[in-house]
């Protein structure tokens, strides 16, 4: 009868506790393990065991479907869920484990070493008696892994040292996993020592960074949780540890310099990735001195090693991103038994538990972008640019106290022909990629002008899904350093030198189109300041056009203007600025619509391929096409004109409505031009408006707005020309191939010729 009562009572307790624990991470993961094992019978849980180890986990969905934990293959095991037992001749685990006092429960869960030590230390009588205890019981393997000297001292002094050590694993009230909240601090039964609880979203629960591997084994006088290591006393803060640890003297100096050390002495739940002295010694020469001499940089450096959450190694079963006190993030992961930071195995010693967090010793110094000079921000895909900047002497002009923005093209943007250029020309190109002021991505806006250290003004174009400067658009990867930003670009930036009209005049491919522009009195439009996108047909588009045909076109000026102005739209639209595969509708000056999209890096205009795109002019951009464009909904009312257009345009059916005429597109004289310059004064943009009346023809439309960011004077064009005219030995940049770590990398080396 007594056994039946105990069986019924334990079933009731388990049922009540399971319902109450429904919201705890540990219990949710356990429920998932039950579901995965439902085909094995009742009360069976599916676990993953890391191959080659004894480590078992109730796994997250991510680990389960990957079939791996910490990158190592894991096999599936089916075991009775905590609190249940097998019965001979039946499937699954239909029996509830017998309920006993805490001492007896230690034997039920297999913690026989802890049970034995409880016996010889005279703790047994206490945990067999009345009370409500929580016992975090080290597994047998945990005792085996304990430092041999510590283990011997405990066993040699069972009445005091061992007894106290076991009391340190106990709390004087029943605490199930659902009650063990993340960040909670419990008071142990030995000298009120702290027990730091962490309950992670992946279901892992730790006590002073020891993982609960078998939880919630109910006893008549409490509960037993089996843990994977023996707990040691926690007394010091992270600050205390740093101050006495000889191998952290460099970190200590940096933390004192930056006024961060005191933070690590305050209450909290921190994780410190602490670089050893050897790690600091491996920093490049001069880097540590520069950072230590800059309080802002040193503070960023130290804070980049600190998380405001406590991350025990046993809780990390895959990669996750965490925010540091510096503000940026690090990825903490694992590779087998090793912890990784940003994908690199660098943790030498794990889980040094303190009263306000945990320390992991690492053998590399983590340098955040905010502590780096702007030239140091370049990644593996920008090495050609950063190498050239250094070799051509431009890096030395980027003063640590200055403010700059680097516009760094990808390595693939530098062709062999570019690298073989005269060194002076190459230097000029690179100067066009260094802005005199510090401008972040969120500070860029359409129409903005940025001044380079070479004195050029670069225009900014902002589109729905892209930000472009002149002909080149950004890719992801912008970073902010101590003295500037770096933005990554697909191509080398080519600042415009000529107007649209000058570009047409200097390229024989466009002679027919230009002659028609002149006949329509539109050449002034292409010469004046503005922001235009012009689709220019080459001479091939006019094959079959006779002189007589041309005369007929010219005589009907309204028709000619309608045709030509269908090729012109207000605003600068870079081909690579369009979202791939999406149709963009542009209204032309003629009034009709153009349909643009990019497919496989090719710009399509009304489904016609642009043969060459993004030719930048000072007042717009040219996209080259080999067909004459014509609005499909615009009818022709003249037989002669219809015949001419059918010769040139075969890709659409031109409408014919007899006697229909083309509308007149008016031009306006003496329109005031309003220019608004935005200057950075005392760190803030200030608009300066200049208004003047000039006699020039423009198409009716919105006023044009110019903005400029400037930071002082610049070299003029004459100085640059003189520089290129100087007699000096020609040096060229030659690419060389270097392989490091098995990966090919193009480096750039200057060679004398």
PyMOL commands that set and color helices and strands:
alter all, ss='L'
color gray80, all
select helices_A, chain A and resi 2-20+25-36+38-40+61-66+102-108+112-120+124-128+140-145+148-156+158-167+177-179+238-244+246-257+261-265+277-281+287-292+295-303+313-315+369-371+374-377+380-391+395-397+411-413+416-419+423-431+441-443+500-505+508-519+539-542+547-555+557-565+575-577+639-648+717-725
alter helices_A, ss='H'
color red, helices_A
select strands_A, chain A and resi 44-50+56-57+68-69+72-80+84-85+95-96+133-138+170-171+185-187+194-199+205-207+210-219+222-227+270-275+306-307+320-323+329-335+338-341+344-345+347-354+357-362+404-409+434-435+449-451+457-462+467-469+472-481+484-489+532-537+568-570+584-587+593-599+602-605+608-617+620-625+667-668+672-681+684-693+698-699+731-740+743-752
alter strands_A, ss='S'
color yellow, strands_A
deselect
rebuild
show_as cartoon
